[in-house]
Amino acid sequence: MTQLQNKYQIALLSAFAIGIHSIENLLPSPIPWLRFGFANIITLIALYIYGFRAAFTVTLIRTFISSLINGTFPGPAYLMSLGGGIAATISMWLIIYLIPHLFSAVGISVIGAFFHNTIQIFIAYLLLIQCLEPVILVSPLIILAGTIAGTINGIVAEFVIANLKNQLKPT
């Protein structure tokens, strides 16, 4: 794949992630600030198909453009999304790189969700809450919801990745 084709792929994946993120923002949230993170499916697909650099670029573009669309740039919500996205992307890549066949895309997605949520909780604590008791109370619920969402996202990503790999095979 040429460098120009790779840039088009990253742009297309970023557009998908931004679109999914925008649609998800229209859905009612069970808990304020709690989202399923469906756009992270695209990051996981980019990671498996195109590698770390593409996935990291998609994450940065998605968080920046989505924050401009939602009007959260450069506030705490943007910083939480950016920090969580970076942590998730790096953690997923590290696991794939260091122990490539230990986890499926579902397991990798759950790991990414865990680090995404953990960093978001930490940033919220630093910027907004600055009191440990609410963080301790809400963290298990957020981690549980993230595990469920990570599992769903991983199942979808695994299906898409398998289909894309079949389509991208040289004939």
Residue pairs with C-beta under 8 A, 6 or more apart in sequence:
1 9
6 50
6 54
9 50
9 54
10 46
10 50
10 54
10 57
10 58
10 61
13 42
13 45
13 46
13 50
13 54
13 58
14 42
14 57
14 58
14 61
14 62
14 65
16 42
17 39
17 42
17 43
17 58
17 61
17 62
18 39
18 61
18 62
18 65
18 66
18 69
20 38
20 39
20 41
20 42
21 38
21 39
21 62
21 66
22 66
22 69
22 70
24 35
24 36
24 37
24 38
24 39
25 35
25 66
25 70
29 35
30 145
31 141
31 145
33 77
33 80
34 142
34 145
36 149
36 152
36 153
37 113
37 116
37 146
37 149
37 150
37 153
38 153
38 156
39 62
39 66
40 85
40 88
40 109
40 112
40 113
40 116
40 153
41 109
41 153
41 156
41 157
41 160
42 58
42 62
43 55
43 58
43 59
43 62
43 85
43 88
43 89
43 92
43 112
44 55
44 92
44 105
44 108
44 109
44 112
44 153
44 154
44 157
44 161
45 157
45 160
45 161
45 164
46 54
46 55
46 58
47 54
47 55
47 89
47 92
47 93
47 96
47 108
48 96
48 105
48 157
48 161
49 161
49 164
49 165
49 168
52 89
52 93
52 97
55 89
55 92
55 93
56 86
56 89
56 90
56 93
59 85
59 86
59 88
59 89
60 82
60 85
60 86
62 85
63 78
63 81
63 82
63 85
64 73
64 82
66 81
67 73
67 74
67 77
67 78
67 81
67 82
70 77
72 78
72 81
76 123
76 124
76 127
76 128
79 123
79 127
80 119
80 120
80 123
80 124
80 127
81 120
83 119
83 120
83 122
83 123
84 115
84 116
84 117
84 119
84 120
84 123
85 116
86 119
87 115
87 116
87 118
87 119
88 112
88 113
88 115
88 116
89 112
90 115
91 111
91 112
91 114
91 115
92 108
92 109
92 111
92 112
95 102
95 103
95 108
95 111
96 108
103 111
104 154
104 158
105 154
105 157
105 158
105 161
106 150
106 151
106 154
106 155
106 158
107 154
108 154
109 150
109 151
109 153
109 154
109 157
110 147
110 150
110 151
110 154
111 150
112 150
113 146
113 147
113 149
113 150
113 153
114 143
114 146
114 147
114 150
116 146
117 142
117 143
117 145
117 146
118 143
120 142
121 135
121 138
121 139
121 142
124 135
125 132
125 135
129 135
